[in-house]
Structures are given as C-alpha cells and as structure tokens.
C-alpha cells in the first residue's frame, strides 16, 4: 500500500478572518477617504496613520501639512515626513496637481524641476 502525501506548498494559512479595513491603517482606504473628502486631519500621536500617509506621500498620491501650535500649516516633504515626531497633528490632502511647482519648495529643490536642453 502506498501512502500519498500532499505536495509541498509555500502558502501559509493563518486562522481567523481578516480584520475590516480601517482608513488609518490601510493605504488604499486612507487614499480613498482623502480623495473623497479632500483632506483629513491626523492626530499628533497617531503614528500608524502617519506612517501610511508618509508612504503615500513618497509616491505623490497625497500631500502632508504639519499643523503648528498657532494653527499655521507647514508643507512636509516626503524626506521630512519620515523623520517628523508625533509632536504636531497633520493634515493629509490630495495634491492640487502632480506636476505643479509652487513657491513652497526650498530654493535648493527648484533646480530639480528646471527644464534642461538635451
């Protein structure tokens, strides 16, 4: 009598149902919520949502503003957003245009968008 074993598989099944998507924890849900509402606030201590928002900023899907204590906002570059502490809340919003260059960029970054002859 020959014993048959199932072929090896690289799929690991975890028990239990998947948790429902939460806009602050899931990239797609967060991006959908921002695009539907225009902008969303992120609490100062919400590190998980800030991490997801930072990833979306790196790819250019959203923009981040840090809300200062006096109520003014400061646009965060993706490189800054990674290292920003949880001291201030953020506002995440959809970009006005993917290729727009405005005056909020530092002078050191403007040459990145300058037209060069080939």
Backbone torsions as a table, in degrees:
resi	resn	phi	psi	omega
1	UNK	NA	135.3	-175.5
2	UNK	-104.9	134.6	179.3
3	UNK	-93.4	134.5	179.1
4	UNK	-107.8	130.6	175.2
5	UNK	-115.4	153.1	-179.8
6	UNK	-71.5	148.0	-179.8
7	UNK	-64.7	148.5	-179.4
8	UNK	-63.8	148.2	-178.0
9	UNK	-133.3	147.2	176.9
10	UNK	-99.1	14.3	178.5
11	UNK	-97.2	127.1	178.1
12	UNK	-107.8	123.4	-179.6
13	UNK	-94.7	125.1	177.5
14	UNK	-99.7	137.4	-178.7
15	UNK	-71.9	153.9	176.3
16	UNK	94.3	159.1	-179.5
17	UNK	-82.3	154.5	175.3
18	UNK	-69.3	144.7	178.0
19	UNK	-75.8	153.4	179.6
20	UNK	-66.8	147.7	-179.5
21	UNK	-65.6	137.3	177.5
22	UNK	-117.5	127.7	-173.1
23	UNK	-53.0	-29.1	-178.7
24	UNK	-83.6	-15.3	-173.7
25	UNK	-110.5	-13.5	-175.3
26	UNK	-116.7	127.9	-175.9
27	UNK	-58.3	-48.3	-177.2
28	UNK	-65.0	-43.4	-180.0
29	UNK	-64.8	-40.2	179.0
30	UNK	-65.3	-45.0	-179.9
31	UNK	-64.1	-41.3	177.9
32	UNK	-62.4	-41.4	179.8
33	UNK	-65.6	-40.4	179.1
34	UNK	-66.6	-44.4	-179.0
35	UNK	-67.8	-30.9	178.0
36	UNK	-74.7	-41.1	-175.9
37	UNK	-90.7	-22.5	-175.8
38	UNK	97.4	-44.2	175.1
39	UNK	-160.7	156.3	179.1
40	UNK	-139.0	143.8	173.7
41	UNK	-82.8	148.2	174.2
42	UNK	-123.3	125.2	-178.5
43	UNK	-62.0	152.6	-176.1
44	UNK	-58.7	-39.5	-176.1
45	UNK	-91.4	2.7	-176.6
46	UNK	-83.7	78.1	-174.4
47	UNK	-66.1	-37.3	-178.0
48	UNK	-63.8	-44.7	179.1
49	UNK	-68.1	-36.8	177.6
50	UNK	-63.5	-37.5	177.6
51	UNK	-64.0	-43.7	178.9
52	UNK	-65.2	-43.2	179.7
53	UNK	-63.0	-36.7	178.6
54	UNK	-63.6	-42.1	177.8
55	UNK	-62.8	-40.6	178.6
56	UNK	-67.0	-31.8	178.0
57	UNK	-69.5	-38.5	179.9
58	UNK	-59.2	-37.3	179.9
59	UNK	-86.7	-2.9	176.5
60	UNK	83.2	14.6	-179.4
61	UNK	-78.8	-29.8	-178.8
62	UNK	-139.5	167.4	172.7
63	UNK	-121.8	150.5	-178.2
64	UNK	-118.2	137.2	173.7
65	UNK	-122.9	133.6	175.8
66	UNK	-91.6	125.6	-178.9
67	UNK	-88.9	116.9	-178.5
68	UNK	-77.7	170.4	-178.4
69	UNK	-62.3	-31.1	-179.7
70	UNK	-86.3	3.0	177.5
71	UNK	95.6	-9.1	177.4
72	UNK	-75.9	157.7	-179.9
73	UNK	-115.8	150.0	177.8
74	UNK	-129.4	123.7	-179.8
75	UNK	-68.0	132.6	179.1
76	UNK	-99.7	133.1	171.5
77	UNK	-80.9	156.0	-180.0
78	UNK	-56.1	-37.7	-179.6
79	UNK	-67.6	-29.5	176.9
80	UNK	-77.2	-39.6	-174.5
81	UNK	-60.7	-31.7	-179.7
82	UNK	-64.8	-34.4	-173.7
83	UNK	-103.5	2.6	-177.5
84	UNK	-75.3	139.4	-179.7
85	UNK	-78.4	-178.0	179.8
86	UNK	-95.4	24.8	-177.8
87	UNK	-73.4	-30.8	-175.9
88	UNK	-124.9	148.1	173.7
89	UNK	-73.2	163.2	179.3
90	UNK	-119.5	161.0	167.7
91	UNK	-122.5	123.6	179.2
92	UNK	-104.8	132.1	-178.9
93	UNK	-144.3	165.3	178.9
94	UNK	-77.9	145.7	-179.7
95	UNK	-69.0	146.4	179.5
96	UNK	-68.2	-39.6	176.2
97	UNK	-156.8	141.1	-176.2
98	UNK	-66.7	-30.2	-174.3
99	UNK	-111.1	14.1	-179.3
100	UNK	-77.5	136.9	174.7
101	UNK	-117.2	116.6	-178.5
102	UNK	-112.0	-174.6	-175.9
103	UNK	-78.8	-3.6	-178.2
104	UNK	-79.2	-12.0	177.6
105	UNK	-74.2	140.9	175.4
106	UNK	-66.2	153.7	-177.6
107	UNK	-58.5	-30.2	-179.3
108	UNK	-67.8	-21.4	-179.1
109	UNK	-97.1	-13.2	-177.1
110	UNK	-63.4	-31.6	-179.7
111	UNK	-66.7	-17.7	177.0
112	UNK	-66.6	-26.3	-176.0
113	UNK	-107.1	5.7	-179.9
114	UNK	-73.7	144.8	178.2
115	UNK	-77.3	132.8	178.6
116	UNK	-121.0	138.0	176.7
117	UNK	-73.8	140.2	-178.8
118	UNK	-84.1	NA	NA
